[in-house]
Amino acid sequence: MAKDTNIADTLFDGAATWATLSPEQQARIGAVALELAVAGAIAEYLPGPAERAGAEAQRLALKALEFVALSVDGIGRQWVDDVGGKPRIRIPSVIGRVCVPCGCSQEDPCQEGCGWHDDVTCTACAGSGEVAYG
């Protein structure tokens, strides 16, 4: 069980944040996100030279998306909570529930297996010994 964490109790809600962006911000982020999705599909599904070029395009598009989305013109630090001077990271909601003490999730459970003790703590971290998944 992790005693200290840098994970916030609340998740980052991309849809809610997207709604706060200007149309120009949405256009810049959306265009790069589409490039990333297409590059990823090429890298994963098309063999040969296209796979290689797609993988490099995916790498570059991810860097570009991080820059565009997280720059001053993007979402800034809306994914970080400041708790008593210590940053706590709001993990993207796409993961579903995440254990605040250890970072496990439904798709990535603790090695020994775990379930949910409550909304933000797995059974392994709670010490209950109950295994519901994993």
N, C-alpha and C positions, 0 to 999 in steps of 0.2 A: 504494500500500500504506500502510495506517495504521500508524504506529509506536507509538502509545499507544492503549489501549482501556479502556473501562469495562464490557466484557462478560466475565462469568465463563466459565470452561472448562466448567462444568456447567449444564444447563438446569434451570429451575424445573419440578418435577413436581407438577402440580395434584392428581393422584389421591393421591399419597403425603401431601401436605399436608392434603387433605380428610379423610383417614383419621385425622388427629391432632385434628381439631376435635370439639367436643362436639356432641351432637344439637341443642342450642339454636343454636349457631353455624351448623351446617349448615342448619337451618331458616331462619334469617334470610338467609343468603347465597343459599340455593336459591330462596327466594321472590322475591328481587330479580332473580336471574338469569333466572327464568321471565318476569318482567315485561319484562326487557330483550329476551329472545328474541321474545316476542309483539309488543312495540313495533317491533322491527326488521322483523319480517315484515309488519306493517301498513304501515310506512313504505315498504317496498320493493315490495309487491305490490298494494296497494289505492289506487287513484287518488282524487282529490278531497279533501274535508275529512278523511277518515280518514287519508290519507297525511300531511297536515300535522300532525294531532294525534298520529299514530304517531311521526313524526320528533321531535316535542317530547318525547313520552313516552320515546322511545329515549334522547335526550340526558339527561333527568332520571334515568332508570333506570341509565344508565352511571355517572353521578356517584354515585348512591345505592349501586351495587354496589361502586365503588371505596372509598367510605367504610365500608361494612359489612365488606367483605373485608379492608381494610387497617388498620382501626382496632385499638385495643387489644383489642377483643373478637374480632377476626378473626385473620388470619395474621401480623400484625405485619410484620417485615422478613425473613421467611424467604426472600425472593426476592433478598436482597442478601448477598454475601459480602464480608468485610472482608479485603483482602489488603494487609498492610503499612500499614494506616491509610488505604488508598484503597478506596472502595466499588467492587465489581464486580457488575454486575447479572446475575442468573440469568434469562435470557430464557425465557418460557413454552415448554414442550416441544411445544405444538401446531405450532410452526414447523418442527420437525424439526431437522436440522443447521443451525447458523449459524456463519459465519466470525467468529471472535473478533476478528481485526484490523479488519475493515471492516463487519461486520453483515449481509452478504449471505446469502441462503438459496436453496434450490432454486427457490422460487416468486418470488424477487426477486434474480436474479443481478446481478453487476457489469455495468455498461453495456457493456463490451467483451466480455462473456461470460466464463464461468469454469466450473470443475468443482471437484471435491474433491481437494486435495493430501493431506490427512489429515482426521481427524474434526473438527478445529476450524479449519482453514485452507483457503481456496479457492486455486485455482491462480493467480489473478491476484495475490493477496497473497504467495504462495510464490515468484512470479516464474518459474514453469515455462512459462508461455505456453500450456499445454494448455487447450483449451476443450471441456468435456463437456456443458454445457447453457448456455442463455442465448443 
